[in-house]
Structure formats: C-alpha cells, structure tokens
Amino acid sequence: MPKLILEELEHTREKMIQSALENGFGNVNTIHLSEKLDQLLNAYHLKISL
C-alpha cells in the first residue's frame, strides 16, 4: 500500500509543479493539487508509522 501512495505522491507532485509553472502558485488548480499532495503525505506518514 505505501508504494501505491508513493507513486500517487510523485504523480501529484509533478502535476502540481507543472500547474504552478503554467498557471502560477495562486491558481485554483495548483492549490487543489497542493492540498491533495498534503493529504497523500499525511496518509503515507500514517501508514509508515503504524
């Protein structure tokens, strides 16, 4: 399970960076991807600390 989260983390991170470069850091999509990345990081941390 953590490996799947890591893959999704990397994919979301790449999409967020691309969105920030194309649309800016304050763009709604960039912010949404940043929030999703936060959720994935929290889920990953929870999984590895159990």
mmCIF entry with sequence, helices, sheets and N, C-alpha, C, O atoms, coordinates in Angstrom:
data_MODEL
# 
_entry.id   MODEL 
# 
_entity.id                         1 
_entity.type                       polymer 
_entity.pdbx_number_of_molecules   1 
# 
_entity_poly.entity_id                      1 
_entity_poly.type                           'polypeptide(L)' 
_entity_poly.nstd_linkage                   no 
_entity_poly.nstd_monomer                   no 
_entity_poly.pdbx_seq_one_letter_code       MPKLILEELEHTREKMIQSALENGFGNVNTIHLSEKLDQLLNAYHLKISL 
_entity_poly.pdbx_seq_one_letter_code_can   MPKLILEELEHTREKMIQSALENGFGNVNTIHLSEKLDQLLNAYHLKISL 
_entity_poly.pdbx_strand_id                 A 
# 
loop_
_entity_poly_seq.entity_id 
_entity_poly_seq.num 
_entity_poly_seq.mon_id 
_entity_poly_seq.hetero 
1 1  MET n 
1 2  PRO n 
1 3  LYS n 
1 4  LEU n 
1 5  ILE n 
1 6  LEU n 
1 7  GLU n 
1 8  GLU n 
1 9  LEU n 
1 10 GLU n 
1 11 HIS n 
1 12 THR n 
1 13 ARG n 
1 14 GLU n 
1 15 LYS n 
1 16 MET n 
1 17 ILE n 
1 18 GLN n 
1 19 SER n 
1 20 ALA n 
1 21 LEU n 
1 22 GLU n 
1 23 ASN n 
1 24 GLY n 
1 25 PHE n 
1 26 GLY n 
1 27 ASN n 
1 28 VAL n 
1 29 ASN n 
1 30 THR n 
1 31 ILE n 
1 32 HIS n 
1 33 LEU n 
1 34 SER n 
1 35 GLU n 
1 36 LYS n 
1 37 LEU n 
1 38 ASP n 
1 39 GLN n 
1 40 LEU n 
1 41 LEU n 
1 42 ASN n 
1 43 ALA n 
1 44 TYR n 
1 45 HIS n 
1 46 LEU n 
1 47 LYS n 
1 48 ILE n 
1 49 SER n 
1 50 LEU n 
# 
_struct_asym.id          A 
_struct_asym.entity_id   1 
# 
loop_
_struct_conf.conf_type_id 
_struct_conf.id 
_struct_conf.pdbx_PDB_helix_id 
_struct_conf.beg_label_comp_id 
_struct_conf.beg_label_asym_id 
_struct_conf.beg_label_seq_id 
_struct_conf.pdbx_beg_PDB_ins_code 
_struct_conf.end_label_comp_id 
_struct_conf.end_label_asym_id 
_struct_conf.end_label_seq_id 
_struct_conf.pdbx_end_PDB_ins_code 
_struct_conf.beg_auth_comp_id 
_struct_conf.beg_auth_asym_id 
_struct_conf.beg_auth_seq_id 
_struct_conf.end_auth_comp_id 
_struct_conf.end_auth_asym_id 
_struct_conf.end_auth_seq_id 
_struct_conf.pdbx_PDB_helix_class 
_struct_conf.details 
_struct_conf.pdbx_PDB_helix_length 
HELX_P HELX_P1 AA1 PRO A 2  ? ASN A 23 ? PRO A 2  ASN A 23 1 ? 22 
HELX_P HELX_P2 AA2 VAL A 28 ? ILE A 48 ? VAL A 28 ILE A 48 1 ? 21 
# 
_struct_conf_type.id          HELX_P 
_struct_conf_type.criteria    ? 
_struct_conf_type.reference   ? 
# 
loop_
_atom_site.group_PDB 
_atom_site.id 
_atom_site.type_symbol 
_atom_site.label_atom_id 
_atom_site.label_alt_id 
_atom_site.label_comp_id 
_atom_site.label_asym_id 
_atom_site.label_entity_id 
_atom_site.label_seq_id 
_atom_site.pdbx_PDB_ins_code 
_atom_site.Cartn_x 
_atom_site.Cartn_y 
_atom_site.Cartn_z 
_atom_site.occupancy 
_atom_site.B_iso_or_equiv 
_atom_site.pdbx_formal_charge 
_atom_site.auth_seq_id 
_atom_site.auth_comp_id 
_atom_site.auth_asym_id 
_atom_site.auth_atom_id 
_atom_site.pdbx_PDB_model_num 
ATOM 1   N N  . MET A 1 1  ? 0.814  -1.213 0.000   1.00 0.00 ? 1  MET A N  1 
ATOM 2   C CA . MET A 1 1  ? 0.000  0.000  0.000   1.00 0.00 ? 1  MET A CA 1 
ATOM 3   C C  . MET A 1 1  ? 0.854  1.273  0.000   1.00 0.00 ? 1  MET A C  1 
ATOM 4   O O  . MET A 1 1  ? 0.580  2.175  -0.792  1.00 0.00 ? 1  MET A O  1 
ATOM 5   N N  . PRO A 1 2  ? 1.888  1.384  0.864   1.00 0.00 ? 2  PRO A N  1 
ATOM 6   C CA . PRO A 1 2  ? 2.703  2.597  0.826   1.00 0.00 ? 2  PRO A CA 1 
ATOM 7   C C  . PRO A 1 2  ? 3.323  2.865  -0.547  1.00 0.00 ? 2  PRO A C  1 
ATOM 8   O O  . PRO A 1 2  ? 3.507  4.022  -0.924  1.00 0.00 ? 2  PRO A O  1 
ATOM 9   N N  . LYS A 1 3  ? 3.650  1.798  -1.304  1.00 0.00 ? 3  LYS A N  1 
ATOM 10  C CA . LYS A 1 3  ? 4.241  2.014  -2.622  1.00 0.00 ? 3  LYS A CA 1 
ATOM 11  C C  . LYS A 1 3  ? 3.246  2.688  -3.560  1.00 0.00 ? 3  LYS A C  1 
ATOM 12  O O  . LYS A 1 3  ? 3.626  3.553  -4.350  1.00 0.00 ? 3  LYS A O  1 
ATOM 13  N N  . LEU A 1 4  ? 1.975  2.299  -3.479  1.00 0.00 ? 4  LEU A N  1 
ATOM 14  C CA . LEU A 1 4  ? 0.946  2.943  -4.297  1.00 0.00 ? 4  LEU A CA 1 
ATOM 15  C C  . LEU A 1 4  ? 0.799  4.412  -3.925  1.00 0.00 ? 4  LEU A C  1 
ATOM 16  O O  . LEU A 1 4  ? 0.646  5.268  -4.797  1.00 0.00 ? 4  LEU A O  1 
ATOM 17  N N  . ILE A 1 5  ? 0.847  4.697  -2.640  1.00 0.00 ? 5  ILE A N  1 
ATOM 18  C CA . ILE A 1 5  ? 0.757  6.086  -2.192  1.00 0.00 ? 5  ILE A CA 1 
ATOM 19  C C  . ILE A 1 5  ? 1.965  6.868  -2.699  1.00 0.00 ? 5  ILE A C  1 
ATOM 20  O O  . ILE A 1 5  ? 1.822  8.011  -3.133  1.00 0.00 ? 5  ILE A O  1 
ATOM 21  N N  . LEU A 1 6  ? 3.151  6.268  -2.650  1.00 0.00 ? 6  LEU A N  1 
ATOM 22  C CA . LEU A 1 6  ? 4.349  6.943  -3.153  1.00 0.00 ? 6  LEU A CA 1 
ATOM 23  C C  . LEU A 1 6  ? 4.234  7.274  -4.633  1.00 0.00 ? 6  LEU A C  1 
ATOM 24  O O  . LEU A 1 6  ? 4.632  8.355  -5.065  1.00 0.00 ? 6  LEU A O  1 
ATOM 25  N N  . GLU A 1 7  ? 3.691  6.344  -5.407  1.00 0.00 ? 7  GLU A N  1 
ATOM 26  C CA . GLU A 1 7  ? 3.516  6.597  -6.839  1.00 0.00 ? 7  GLU A CA 1 
ATOM 27  C C  . GLU A 1 7  ? 2.529  7.734  -7.073  1.00 0.00 ? 7  GLU A C  1 
ATOM 28  O O  . GLU A 1 7  ? 2.757  8.593  -7.924  1.00 0.00 ? 7  GLU A O  1 
ATOM 29  N N  . GLU A 1 8  ? 1.444  7.738  -6.324  1.00 0.00 ? 8  GLU A N  1 
ATOM 30  C CA . GLU A 1 8  ? 0.461  8.807  -6.470  1.00 0.00 ? 8  GLU A CA 1 
ATOM 31  C C  . GLU A 1 8  ? 1.032  10.138 -5.978  1.00 0.00 ? 8  GLU A C  1 
ATOM 32  O O  . GLU A 1 8  ? 0.746  11.191 -6.546  1.00 0.00 ? 8  GLU A O  1 
ATOM 33  N N  . LEU A 1 9  ? 1.842  10.082 -4.918  1.00 0.00 ? 9  LEU A N  1 
ATOM 34  C CA . LEU A 1 9  ? 2.517  11.283 -4.430  1.00 0.00 ? 9  LEU A CA 1 
ATOM 35  C C  . LEU A 1 9  ? 3.373  11.905 -5.526  1.00 0.00 ? 9  LEU A C  1 
ATOM 36  O O  . LEU A 1 9  ? 3.285  13.105 -5.786  1.00 0.00 ? 9  LEU A O  1 
ATOM 37  N N  . GLU A 1 10 ? 4.188  11.097 -6.156  1.00 0.00 ? 10 GLU A N  1 
ATOM 38  C CA . GLU A 1 10 ? 5.089  11.590 -7.195  1.00 0.00 ? 10 GLU A CA 1 
ATOM 39  C C  . GLU A 1 10 ? 4.304  12.151 -8.377  1.00 0.00 ? 10 GLU A C  1 
ATOM 40  O O  . GLU A 1 10 ? 4.645  13.209 -8.906  1.00 0.00 ? 10 GLU A O  1 
ATOM 41  N N  . HIS A 1 11 ? 3.266  11.452 -8.786  1.00 0.00 ? 11 HIS A N  1 
ATOM 42  C CA . HIS A 1 11 ? 2.446  11.910 -9.913  1.00 0.00 ? 11 HIS A CA 1 
ATOM 43  C C  . HIS A 1 11 ? 1.779  13.251 -9.586  1.00 0.00 ? 11 HIS A C  1 
ATOM 44  O O  . HIS A 1 11 ? 1.776  14.166 -10.409 1.00 0.00 ? 11 HIS A O  1 
ATOM 45  N N  . THR A 1 12 ? 1.223  13.355 -8.398  1.00 0.00 ? 12 THR A N  1 
ATOM 46  C CA . THR A 1 12 ? 0.549  14.585 -7.986  1.00 0.00 ? 12 THR A CA 1 
ATOM 47  C C  . THR A 1 12 ? 1.543  15.729 -7.846  1.00 0.00 ? 12 THR A C  1 
ATOM 48  O O  . THR A 1 12 ? 1.239  16.864 -8.211  1.00 0.00 ? 12 THR A O  1 
ATOM 49  N N  . ARG A 1 13 ? 2.721  15.438 -7.324  1.00 0.00 ? 13 ARG A N  1 
ATOM 50  C CA . ARG A 1 13 ? 3.761  16.463 -7.182  1.00 0.00 ? 13 ARG A CA 1 
ATOM 51  C C  . ARG A 1 13 ? 4.154  17.021 -8.545  1.00 0.00 ? 13 ARG A C  1 
ATOM 52  O O  . ARG A 1 13 ? 4.276  18.233 -8.719  1.00 0.00 ? 13 ARG A O  1 
ATOM 53  N N  . GLU A 1 14 ? 4.348  16.128 -9.504  1.00 0.00 ? 14 GLU A N  1 
ATOM 54  C CA . GLU A 1 14 ? 4.712  16.560 -10.857 1.00 0.00 ? 14 GLU A CA 1 
ATOM 55  C C  . GLU A 1 14 ? 3.611  17.421 -11.480 1.00 0.00 ? 14 GLU A C  1 
ATOM 56  O O  . GLU A 1 14 ? 3.895  18.440 -12.110 1.00 0.00 ? 14 GLU A O  1 
ATOM 57  N N  . LYS A 1 15 ? 2.352  17.007 -11.301 1.00 0.00 ? 15 LYS A N  1 
ATOM 58  C CA . LYS A 1 15 ? 1.230  17.784 -11.836 1.00 0.00 ? 15 LYS A CA 1 
ATOM 59  C C  . LYS A 1 15 ? 1.147  19.155 -11.167 1.00 0.00 ? 15 LYS A C  1 
ATOM 60  O O  . LYS A 1 15 ? 0.861  20.151 -11.832 1.00 0.00 ? 15 LYS A O  1 
ATOM 61  N N  . MET A 1 16 ? 1.394  19.213 -9.860  1.00 0.00 ? 16 MET A N  1 
ATOM 62  C CA . MET A 1 16 ? 1.340  20.473 -9.132  1.00 0.00 ? 16 MET A CA 1 
ATOM 63  C C  . MET A 1 16 ? 2.430  21.425 -9.625  1.00 0.00 ? 16 MET A C  1 
ATOM 64  O O  . MET A 1 16 ? 2.169  22.607 -9.849  1.00 0.00 ? 16 MET A O  1 
ATOM 65  N N  . ILE A 1 17 ? 3.637  20.916 -9.791  1.00 0.00 ? 17 ILE A N  1 
ATOM 66  C CA . ILE A 1 17 ? 4.740  21.745 -10.282 1.00 0.00 ? 17 ILE A CA 1 
ATOM 67  C C  . ILE A 1 17 ? 4.423  22.282 -11.674 1.00 0.00 ? 17 ILE A C  1 
ATOM 68  O O  . ILE A 1 17 ? 4.628  23.464 -11.951 1.00 0.00 ? 17 ILE A O  1 
ATOM 69  N N  . GLN A 1 18 ? 3.925  21.417 -12.541 1.00 0.00 ? 18 GLN A N  1 
ATOM 70  C CA . GLN A 1 18 ? 3.580  21.844 -13.898 1.00 0.00 ? 18 GLN A CA 1 
ATOM 71  C C  . GLN A 1 18 ? 2.481  22.905 -13.872 1.00 0.00 ? 18 GLN A C  1 
ATOM 72  O O  . GLN A 1 18 ? 2.544  23.890 -14.607 1.00 0.00 ? 18 GLN A O  1 
ATOM 73  N N  . SER A 1 19 ? 1.487  22.700 -13.035 1.00 0.00 ? 19 SER A N  1 
ATOM 74  C CA . SER A 1 19 ? 0.406  23.675 -12.919 1.00 0.00 ? 19 SER A CA 1 
ATOM 75  C C  . SER A 1 19 ? 0.938  25.014 -12.411 1.00 0.00 ? 19 SER A C  1 
ATOM 76  O O  . SER A 1 19 ? 0.541  26.067 -12.910 1.00 0.00 ? 19 SER A O  1 
ATOM 77  N N  . ALA A 1 20 ? 1.827  24.981 -11.428 1.00 0.00 ? 20 ALA A N  1 
ATOM 78  C CA . ALA A 1 20 ? 2.397  26.218 -10.887 1.00 0.00 ? 20 ALA A CA 1 
ATOM 79  C C  . ALA A 1 20 ? 3.212  26.958 -11.939 1.00 0.00 ? 20 ALA A C  1 
ATOM 80  O O  . ALA A 1 20 ? 3.150  28.185 -12.027 1.00 0.00 ? 20 ALA A O  1 
ATOM 81  N N  . LEU A 1 21 ? 3.974  26.219 -12.736 1.00 0.00 ? 21 LEU A N  1 
ATOM 82  C CA . LEU A 1 21 ? 4.776  26.849 -13.784 1.00 0.00 ? 21 LEU A CA 1 
ATOM 83  C C  . LEU A 1 21 ? 3.903  27.467 -14.872 1.00 0.00 ? 21 LEU A C  1 
ATOM 84  O O  . LEU A 1 21 ? 4.211  28.544 -15.385 1.00 0.00 ? 21 LEU A O  1 
ATOM 85  N N  . GLU A 1 22 ? 2.828  26.793 -15.218 1.00 0.00 ? 22 GLU A N  1 
ATOM 86  C CA . GLU A 1 22 ? 1.960  27.264 -16.298 1.00 0.00 ? 22 GLU A CA 1 
ATOM 87  C C  . GLU A 1 22 ? 0.943  28.306 -15.844 1.00 0.00 ? 22 GLU A C  1 
ATOM 88  O O  . GLU A 1 22 ? 0.622  29.234 -16.587 1.00 0.00 ? 22 GLU A O  1 
ATOM 89  N N  . ASN A 1 23 ? 0.434  28.149 -14.614 1.00 0.00 ? 23 ASN A N  1 
ATOM 90  C CA . ASN A 1 23 ? -0.698 28.964 -14.172 1.00 0.00 ? 23 ASN A CA 1 
ATOM 91  C C  . ASN A 1 23 ? -0.413 29.856 -12.969 1.00 0.00 ? 23 ASN A C  1 
ATOM 92  O O  . ASN A 1 23 ? -1.203 30.749 -12.661 1.00 0.00 ? 23 ASN A O  1 
ATOM 93  N N  . GLY A 1 24 ? 0.698  29.626 -12.291 1.00 0.00 ? 24 GLY A N  1 
ATOM 94  C CA . GLY A 1 24 ? 1.041  30.395 -11.100 1.00 0.00 ? 24 GLY A CA 1 
ATOM 95  C C  . GLY A 1 24 ? 0.702  29.648 -9.817  1.00 0.00 ? 24 GLY A C  1 
ATOM 96  O O  . GLY A 1 24 ? -0.084 28.701 -9.805  1.00 0.00 ? 24 GLY A O  1 
ATOM 97  N N  . PHE A 1 25 ? 1.324  30.108 -8.746  1.00 0.00 ? 25 PHE A N  1 
ATOM 98  C CA . PHE A 1 25 ? 1.155  29.437 -7.458  1.00 0.00 ? 25 PHE A CA 1 
ATOM 99  C C  . PHE A 1 25 ? -0.225 29.659 -6.846  1.00 0.00 ? 25 PHE A C  1 
ATOM 100 O O  . PHE A 1 25 ? -0.699 28.831 -6.068  1.00 0.00 ? 25 PHE A O  1 
ATOM 101 N N  . GLY A 1 26 ? -0.867 30.763 -7.191  1.00 0.00 ? 26 GLY A N  1 
ATOM 102 C CA . GLY A 1 26 ? -2.176 31.066 -6.628  1.00 0.00 ? 26 GLY A CA 1 
ATOM 103 C C  . GLY A 1 26 ? -3.339 30.518 -7.430  1.00 0.00 ? 26 GLY A C  1 
ATOM 104 O O  . GLY A 1 26 ? -4.497 30.750 -7.081  1.00 0.00 ? 26 GLY A O  1 
ATOM 105 N N  . ASN A 1 27 ? -3.048 29.797 -8.497  1.00 0.00 ? 27 ASN A N  1 
ATOM 106 C CA . ASN A 1 27 ? -4.090 29.227 -9.345  1.00 0.00 ? 27 ASN A CA 1 
ATOM 107 C C  . ASN A 1 27 ? -4.894 28.182 -8.581  1.00 0.00 ? 27 ASN A C  1 
ATOM 108 O O  . ASN A 1 27 ? -4.341 27.422 -7.786  1.00 0.00 ? 27 ASN A O  1 
ATOM 109 N N  . VAL A 1 28 ? -6.199 28.149 -8.825  1.00 0.00 ? 28 VAL A N  1 
ATOM 110 C CA . VAL A 1 28 ? -7.091 27.224 -8.121  1.00 0.00 ? 28 VAL A CA 1 
ATOM 111 C C  . VAL A 1 28 ? -6.647 25.773 -8.307  1.00 0.00 ? 28 VAL A C  1 
ATOM 112 O O  . VAL A 1 28 ? -6.649 25.002 -7.348  1.00 0.00 ? 28 VAL A O  1 
ATOM 113 N N  . ASN A 1 29 ? -6.270 25.397 -9.516  1.00 0.00 ? 29 ASN A N  1 
ATOM 114 C CA . ASN A 1 29 ? -5.844 24.019 -9.776  1.00 0.00 ? 29 ASN A CA 1 
ATOM 115 C C  . ASN A 1 29 ? -4.546 23.694 -9.031  1.00 0.00 ? 29 ASN A C  1 
ATOM 116 O O  . ASN A 1 29 ? -4.402 22.604 -8.476  1.00 0.00 ? 29 ASN A O  1 
ATOM 117 N N  . THR A 1 30 ? -3.608 24.638 -9.020  1.00 0.00 ? 30 THR A N  1 
ATOM 118 C CA . THR A 1 30 ? -2.345 24.433 -8.309  1.00 0.00 ? 30 THR A CA 1 
ATOM 119 C C  . THR A 1 30 ? -2.604 24.236 -6.818  1.00 0.00 ? 30 THR A C  1 
ATOM 120 O O  . THR A 1 30 ? -2.022 23.353 -6.188  1.00 0.00 ? 30 THR A O  1 
ATOM 121 N N  . ILE A 1 31 ? -3.474 25.059 -6.271  1.00 0.00 ? 31 ILE A N  1 
ATOM 122 C CA . ILE A 1 31 ? -3.811 24.955 -4.848  1.00 0.00 ? 31 ILE A CA 1 
ATOM 123 C C  . ILE A 1 31 ? -4.508 23.632 -4.559  1.00 0.00 ? 31 ILE A C  1 
ATOM 124 O O  . ILE A 1 31 ? -4.225 22.985 -3.551  1.00 0.00 ? 31 ILE A O  1 
ATOM 125 N N  . HIS A 1 32 ? -5.412 23.232 -5.435  1.00 0.00 ? 32 HIS A N  1 
ATOM 126 C CA . HIS A 1 32 ? -6.107 21.950 -5.262  1.00 0.00 ? 32 HIS A CA 1 
ATOM 127 C C  . HIS A 1 32 ? -5.100 20.794 -5.255  1.00 0.00 ? 32 HIS A C  1 
ATOM 128 O O  . HIS A 1 32 ? -5.189 19.894 -4.420  1.00 0.00 ? 32 HIS A O  1 
ATOM 129 N N  . LEU A 1 33 ? -4.154 20.823 -6.181  1.00 0.00 ? 33 LEU A N  1 
ATOM 130 C CA . LEU A 1 33 ? -3.142 19.761 -6.240  1.00 0.00 ? 33 LEU A CA 1 
ATOM 131 C C  . LEU A 1 33 ? -2.247 19.790 -5.001  1.00 0.00 ? 33 LEU A C  1 
ATOM 132 O O  . LEU A 1 33 ? -1.840 18.740 -4.504  1.00 0.00 ? 33 LEU A O  1 
ATOM 133 N N  . SER A 1 34 ? -1.943 20.976 -4.508  1.00 0.00 ? 34 SER A N  1 
ATOM 134 C CA . SER A 1 34 ? -1.148 21.102 -3.288  1.00 0.00 ? 34 SER A CA 1 
ATOM 135 C C  . SER A 1 34 ? -1.883 20.495 -2.095  1.00 0.00 ? 34 SER A C  1 
ATOM 136 O O  . SER A 1 34 ? -1.278 19.807 -1.273  1.00 0.00 ? 34 SER A O  1 
ATOM 137 N N  . GLU A 1 35 ? -3.176 20.749 -2.003  1.00 0.00 ? 35 GLU A N  1 
ATOM 138 C CA . GLU A 1 35 ? -3.980 20.175 -0.921  1.00 0.00 ? 35 GLU A CA 1 
ATOM 139 C C  . GLU A 1 35 ? -4.052 18.657 -1.042  1.00 0.00 ? 35 GLU A C  1 
ATOM 140 O O  . GLU A 1 35 ? -3.983 17.944 -0.041  1.00 0.00 ? 35 GLU A O  1 
ATOM 141 N N  . LYS A 1 36 ? -4.189 18.168 -2.270  1.00 0.00 ? 36 LYS A N  1 
ATOM 142 C CA . LYS A 1 36 ? -4.210 16.717 -2.487  1.00 0.00 ? 36 LYS A CA 1 
ATOM 143 C C  . LYS A 1 36 ? -2.874 16.106 -2.081  1.00 0.00 ? 36 LYS A C  1 
ATOM 144 O O  . LYS A 1 36 ? -2.829 15.037 -1.473  1.00 0.00 ? 36 LYS A O  1 
ATOM 145 N N  . LEU A 1 37 ? -1.792 16.792 -2.420  1.00 0.00 ? 37 LEU A N  1 
ATOM 146 C CA . LEU A 1 37 ? -0.462 16.317 -2.045  1.00 0.00 ? 37 LEU A CA 1 
ATOM 147 C C  . LEU A 1 37 ? -0.320 16.257 -0.521  1.00 0.00 ? 37 LEU A C  1 
ATOM 148 O O  . LEU A 1 37 ? 0.241  15.302 0.014   1.00 0.00 ? 37 LEU A O  1 
ATOM 149 N N  . ASP A 1 38 ? -0.824 17.269 0.168   1.00 0.00 ? 38 ASP A N  1 
ATOM 150 C CA . ASP A 1 38 ? -0.808 17.264 1.636   1.00 0.00 ? 38 ASP A CA 1 
ATOM 151 C C  . ASP A 1 38 ? -1.546 16.051 2.194   1.00 0.00 ? 38 ASP A C  1 
ATOM 152 O O  . ASP A 1 38 ? -1.064 15.398 3.120   1.00 0.00 ? 38 ASP A O  1 
ATOM 153 N N  . GLN A 1 39 ? -2.709 15.754 1.632   1.00 0.00 ? 39 GLN A N  1 
ATOM 154 C CA . GLN A 1 39 ? -3.494 14.605 2.093   1.00 0.00 ? 39 GLN A CA 1 
ATOM 155 C C  . GLN A 1 39 ? -2.740 13.293 1.862   1.00 0.00 ? 39 GLN A C  1 
ATOM 156 O O  . GLN A 1 39 ? -2.737 12.410 2.720   1.00 0.00 ? 39 GLN A O  1 
ATOM 157 N N  . LEU A 1 40 ? -2.107 13.178 0.702   1.00 0.00 ? 40 LEU A N  1 
ATOM 158 C CA . LEU A 1 40 ? -1.347 11.965 0.399   1.00 0.00 ? 40 LEU A CA 1 
ATOM 159 C C  . LEU A 1 40 ? -0.143 11.819 1.323   1.00 0.00 ? 40 LEU A C  1 
ATOM 160 O O  . LEU A 1 40 ? 0.169  10.718 1.776   1.00 0.00 ? 40 LEU A O  1 
ATOM 161 N N  . LEU A 1 41 ? 0.526  12.928 1.598   1.00 0.00 ? 41 LEU A N  1 
ATOM 162 C CA . LEU A 1 41 ? 1.669  12.890 2.518   1.00 0.00 ? 41 LEU A CA 1 
ATOM 163 C C  . LEU A 1 41 ? 1.226  12.466 3.915   1.00 0.00 ? 41 LEU A C  1 
ATOM 164 O O  . LEU A 1 41 ? 1.902  11.677 4.575   1.00 0.00 ? 41 LEU A O  1 
ATOM 165 N N  . ASN A 1 42 ? 0.095  12.989 4.356   1.00 0.00 ? 42 ASN A N  1 
ATOM 166 C CA . ASN A 1 42 ? -0.429 12.597 5.665   1.00 0.00 ? 42 ASN A CA 1 
ATOM 167 C C  . ASN A 1 42 ? -0.795 11.113 5.689   1.00 0.00 ? 42 ASN A C  1 
ATOM 168 O O  . ASN A 1 42 ? -0.512 10.422 6.667   1.00 0.00 ? 42 ASN A O  1 
ATOM 169 N N  . ALA A 1 43 ? -1.417 10.623 4.627   1.00 0.00 ? 43 ALA A N  1 
ATOM 170 C CA . ALA A 1 43 ? -1.785 9.204  4.545   1.00 0.00 ? 43 ALA A CA 1 
ATOM 171 C C  . ALA A 1 43 ? -0.539 8.328  4.540   1.00 0.00 ? 43 ALA A C  1 
ATOM 172 O O  . ALA A 1 43 ? -0.498 7.293  5.205   1.00 0.00 ? 43 ALA A O  1 
ATOM 173 N N  . TYR A 1 44 ? 0.474  8.746  3.790   1.00 0.00 ? 44 TYR A N  1 
ATOM 174 C CA . TYR A 1 44 ? 1.721  7.976  3.732   1.00 0.00 ? 44 TYR A CA 1 
ATOM 175 C C  . TYR A 1 44 ? 2.390  7.940  5.103   1.00 0.00 ? 44 TYR A C  1 
ATOM 176 O O  . TYR A 1 44 ? 2.836  6.885  5.555   1.00 0.00 ? 44 TYR A O  1 
ATOM 177 N N  . HIS A 1 45 ? 2.457  9.083  5.752   1.00 0.00 ? 45 HIS A N  1 
ATOM 178 C CA . HIS A 1 45 ? 3.082  9.137  7.075   1.00 0.00 ? 45 HIS A CA 1 
ATOM 179 C C  . HIS A 1 45 ? 2.339  8.245  8.064   1.00 0.00 ? 45 HIS A C  1 
ATOM 180 O O  . HIS A 1 45 ? 2.961  7.559  8.875   1.00 0.00 ? 45 HIS A O  1 
ATOM 181 N N  . LEU A 1 46 ? 1.023  8.255  7.995   1.00 0.00 ? 46 LEU A N  1 
ATOM 182 C CA . LEU A 1 46 ? 0.217  7.413  8.876   1.00 0.00 ? 46 LEU A CA 1 
ATOM 183 C C  . LEU A 1 46 ? 0.509  5.934  8.631   1.00 0.00 ? 46 LEU A C  1 
ATOM 184 O O  . LEU A 1 46 ? 0.648  5.161  9.579   1.00 0.00 ? 46 LEU A O  1 
ATOM 185 N N  . LYS A 1 47 ? 0.602  5.539  7.354   1.00 0.00 ? 47 LYS A N  1 
ATOM 186 C CA . LYS A 1 47 ? 0.855  4.130  7.014   1.00 0.00 ? 47 LYS A CA 1 
ATOM 187 C C  . LYS A 1 47 ? 2.215  3.655  7.503   1.00 0.00 ? 47 LYS A C  1 
ATOM 188 O O  . LYS A 1 47 ? 2.339  2.546  8.024   1.00 0.00 ? 47 LYS A O  1 
ATOM 189 N N  . ILE A 1 48 ? 3.242  4.498  7.334   1.00 0.00 ? 48 ILE A N  1 
ATOM 190 C CA . ILE A 1 48 ? 4.588  4.041  7.700   1.00 0.00 ? 48 ILE A CA 1 
ATOM 191 C C  . ILE A 1 48 ? 4.840  4.103  9.200   1.00 0.00 ? 48 ILE A C  1 
ATOM 192 O O  . ILE A 1 48 ? 5.786  3.489  9.693   1.00 0.00 ? 48 ILE A O  1 
ATOM 193 N N  . SER A 1 49 ? 4.005  4.837  9.930   1.00 0.00 ? 49 SER A N  1 
ATOM 194 C CA . SER A 1 49 ? 4.231  4.945  11.367  1.00 0.00 ? 49 SER A CA 1 
ATOM 195 C C  . SER A 1 49 ? 3.425  3.926  12.170  1.00 0.00 ? 49 SER A C  1 
ATOM 196 O O  . SER A 1 49 ? 3.518  3.896  13.397  1.00 0.00 ? 49 SER A O  1 
ATOM 197 N N  . LEU A 1 50 ? 2.639  3.097  11.495  1.00 0.00 ? 50 LEU A N  1 
ATOM 198 C CA . LEU A 1 50 ? 1.849  2.075  12.207  1.00 0.00 ? 50 LEU A CA 1 
ATOM 199 C C  . LEU A 1 50 ? 2.676  0.853  12.512  1.00 0.00 ? 50 LEU A C  1 
ATOM 200 O O  . LEU A 1 50 ? 2.172  -0.101 13.105  1.00 0.00 ? 50 LEU A O  1 
# 
